[in-house]
Amino acid sequence: MRHLLNTLFVTTENAYLTLDGENVVVNREKEEIGRFPLHNLSGIVSFSYAGASPALMGACAQRNVGLSFCTPHGRFLARTSGVSNGNVLLRRAQYRAADDLYASCAIARNMIFGKLYNARWSLERTRRDHKIRIDDQRFQAASETIQKLLPQVLQEANLETLRGLEGAGATAYFSVFDDMILREKENFYFHSRNRRPPLDNINAMLSFAYSLLGNECASALESVGLDAYVGFLHRDRPGRNSLALDLMEELRPCLADRFVLTLVNNRMVTGSDFFQSESGAVQLSEQGRRKFLKGWQERKQETISHPFLEEKISWGLVPYVQALLLARYLREDLDEYPSFLWK
């Protein structure tokens, strides 16, 4: 259980939430394991199938405390809603910002700044940890290219130009991505980003990781009352979680990409965990998916220090914290959206 930004995150599996007076009580197997004053909370996110008592759901609805339910793996299930739903004001603010291209760019540029900052930091970590195994000059050149883009991103007020800067940074980053793969080069290599379908083992894992991360970002946004389908950088398209794609941009290099590299470099997957279909698409086998998902859940439990909150949280809570920060910015509680900057 973590209490962040006036939101209670209940990550204990099989936890059942009840109301005792003015307190939220967290129970597991009929034993109380936590108690929190309801008036101090603006939201509750439970990652347990056990659920909550009707009394607590009613109290949250009456007090406009968001109560959201997700699976233990982070998939959004449901959110309580009373007669008066404060989320309508948040969503109206989101829609107004999305309709204003300048306001959209003010949010999107911070997300892209976070993406490029984290991409550069990923390269610098590889330079630090594996300097004798890589072409350090190539890594330095790519890192410097991205570093020069960062101030331009922060000053950009046009979405199309911002996308161009993001593309230039991504090109520099992926130009040395293959060199960050240190094991089994006959099975794991990266020549370019390809998808729909992925044509090699690394791209198959990147696509799977991005899919998992995108679903978790969508769940995080829905849990705080935002519309995952209305984005700022990614514009409206039927059936596309545009805002989830926006939110995951800054997390791609530090969470998804580094996780894929860890699987390969630590020999957690092998070439036998993949197969190629008749169409040429490369996919994880059933055994490979099990390994991948087991490692993904373990990575989400690892603890980091959040750069803005300056508190230790698990990787799995990062999308939820970023969604909360975005909601606070849209409510004008923050001067700007603070992107996640990996350290």
N, C-alpha and C positions, 0 to 999 in steps of 0.2 A: 504494500500500500504506500502511495506517495501523495503528498498534498502539495500541488504546484499551481501557482496562479489562481488560488482560491478554488481549485478543482481537485476533487478526490479521485485518484486512480486506484481502483481495486484490482490488483493483478493476481491475487490469491485464487487459485482454482477452487471450485466448489464453495465459494463464499456466498452467503445469503445475507442480504441487507434488510434491516428492519428499522422501525422508528420506536424510540423510547423517549417520550416527552418531546424535547426539542433536539434530540441527538440522533444521528445516524449510527447504528450499531452494526458492525461487521461480525458475522458469526460463521464458524466453520465446524461442522459436525456438532451443532448445538452448543458450541463453546464460543464465548465472546473473545474476539482477538483484536478489536479496535472500536473506538468510540469517538465521534467527531460532532461538534455543535453544528446543526444544520444552518443556523443563521450566518455562519462564517463561510459558507460555500456558495459558489455561483454555479457549480456543475459537479456531477458525479459520472464517471465512466467506469463501468464494471466489465471485466473480461472473464466473467464466470457464467456458466449455464444455469446456476442455481437460481438466479434472479433476485427479486426484491418483493417485500410485502406490499399489498395494496395500500396499506396505510402510509407507507413511505412514498409510494408513487403519487398518492393524492396530495401529500404534504409538499412534495417537490413541485407538483403542478400548481398548487395554490401560491407558493412562494416564488414561482418562476425560476426554480433551480433546475437546470438541465440534467436529466437522468437518462443516460444512454447505455445500451447493452451491446457488447461485442463478444464474439467467440474468443476463447483463449488464444487463438492464432491471430486475432485482430480484425476479423471480418465484421462489419457493422450489421447489427440485427434490427434494433428498434430504438426509439426514443420516446419518452413520455411527453404528452402535450395536454395542457389544461385548457380551460375556456379561453383564457387570454394567453397568447403565445408570444413572448418577447422576441422570438427568433424572426418574426416578420420584419421587425425594424432592422435587424442585422442583414437579412437578405435584401431588403430594399436598398440598404447602403451598398451591398455588394453589387447589385444590379446597376445602380447609378454609377459606381466606379467602373464597371465593365463597359458601360455605354460611353464613357468619357475616355478617349484614347490617351490623353495626357495623364489622367489619373491611373489608368491601367499601366502605363509605362513606368510611373513612379513606383508601383509595386513590382512589376516584372523586372525592372533593372536591378533591384535588390536581390531578387531570386537568381538572376543570371550572374550577378557579382558573386553570390555565394557559390554557385556552381563552378565558376572559373577559379575562384580562390581555393576551393576544395580540390579541384583538379590539379592546380599547381602544387598544393601541399602534398598531394599523393605522389607527384613526381619527386618532390624534395625528400620525402620519406624514403623512396626507393634509392635516391642518390646517397642518402645518409647510411642506409642499412646494407646496400649491395654495390657500393661504389666500384669495387674491383671486378664485378661481374657484368657491368653495363658499359656502354659508351657514354661516359660522363659528359662529354662535350655536346652530344646530341640532346641529352636530357637538360643540360643547362640552357641550350638555345631554345628548346621548347618552353622551359620554365620562364625564361626572360620574355618570350613572345606573349605568353599569357599575362605576365606581370604588367606589361605595357598596356594591355587591353583594359585592366581593372579601372583606372581612373576615367577612361573613355566611357565605360559602361555606366559609371555613377553619374556622368554628366548627360547621358543620352536621354532625349525626350521624344524620340520617334521609335515606334515599335519595329518597323521594318529595318531600320539601321541597327537597332538593338539585336535583332535576329542575326544580322550580318556579323556583328561582333562576337556573338555567341558561337556562330559557325566557325569563325576564324580561330577562336580559342579551342573549340572541339577538334579542329583539324590538327592543331599543334599537339594537343593532348594525345590523340589517337595515333599520331605519327610515331610515338615511342611506346605505345601500349604493348606491342609485341615483345619489347625488351624487358617488360616487367614480368613476363612469363618465364620462369626460371627452370622449369622441369618438363620432361617429356615433350620436347619440342616437335617430335614426330606426330604427336597426337593433339597438342595444344599450341596453336599459333594464331596470330591475328594479323590479317593483311588489310582488312577494311571492315567497317561496320556494315553488315548485311542482315536483313530481316524479311519476314513474310515471303519466303521462309528463310531462316538462318541456314547458312551453308557450311558451317564448321562448328566444332565443339565449343569454342569460346563464345561465338555469337549465339549459339543455342542457350548457353548458360546466362549470358547477358540478357537475352530476351526474357528468359524465365525469371531472373532476378528483378528486372524492370516491371514485369507483370505483377509479381508479389508486392513490390514496393508501391506500385500504382494503386493496387487494391487497398493497401493499408493507409495510404494518403487519402483515398476516397472515404474510407471509414472514419478517419480522423476528422475530416471536414464535416461529414454528416453528423458526427457526435457533438460538434460544437455549434451546429445549427446553420452551417454554410451550405450552399448549393454546389456540389462537386462538379456539376456540368457547366457552370458559367465561369470561365477563366479570364485572365488578363493578358498573358502572353499567347496562350493557345486560345484562339477565338472559338465561337460557338460552332459546333458541328453535331448533327443528330447522333445520339448514342455515344458521344465521346465525353469522358470525364475530364473536361478541359482544365478545371481548377486543380484536380488531382495531378495532372501532368505538370502544371505550373509548380505545385508544391514539391514534387519529387525531383525537380531539376537540380536543386542544390544538394540533394542527398544521393544522386547517382554516383558521383566519383568516390565519396567517402564511405558509403554503405554498400551499394550494389556492386560497383566495380571492384572495390577492395575485397569484398567477400568472395567474388569469383576468383580473383587472384590467389586468395588464401586457400581455397579449395584445391587449386592446381599445385601451388608451390609447396603445400604441406601434404601432398599426395593423398588427399581425402577423396579424390575422384581419379579414375583412370580411363583410358580409351575404351575399355569394355563397357563403360556405363552409358554409351551412346550408340545409336543406330541411325542409318540413313534410309529414308523411305524411297519409294520408286520415283517420286517427284524430285528427289535430290535434297529434300529438307533433312537437316540433322536434328535429332531429338534425343532427349534424355530417355534412357530405358526406365522401366519401373523401378529397378534397383537404384539407378542413378537419381531418379526423383526422390526416392526415400532418403538417400544420402544428402541430397541437396536440401531438402526440407528440414531434416534433422539438424544440419549445420546452420541453416537460416534461423531456426528457433533458438539455437544456442547462441548465435551472434546477437540476437535481439535481447538476450538476457545479460550481455556484457555491459559493464558500467562505464560511463564516460562523464566528463564534466561539461554541462551545457554552457556554452560561451556567453550567453546573454543572462541566464538566470544565475550562473556561477554556483550551480548545485549539481550533485551527482545524480544521474538518472540512467536508466537502461536505454540501449539503442532503440528498443521497441517503442519507447514512449516519445522519441524525438518527433515523429510526424504529428503526434497529438499536441505536443507543446508548441510546435510551429503553427499548427492550425489555430490554437488558442491565441497565439501572438498576432496572427493575421486578423482574427476576429476582433481583437482589442484595437488594432490599428483602424479597422473599418468603423468601429464604434467611437473613434477619435480619443481613445484612452492612451494611445502611443503616437508620437510624432511621425514615426515611420515604421515600416515593417522590418524587424531585425532578422536578417537572414542567418542561417546556421553556418557558422564558420568553424570548421573542424580544426582542432589543435592536438 
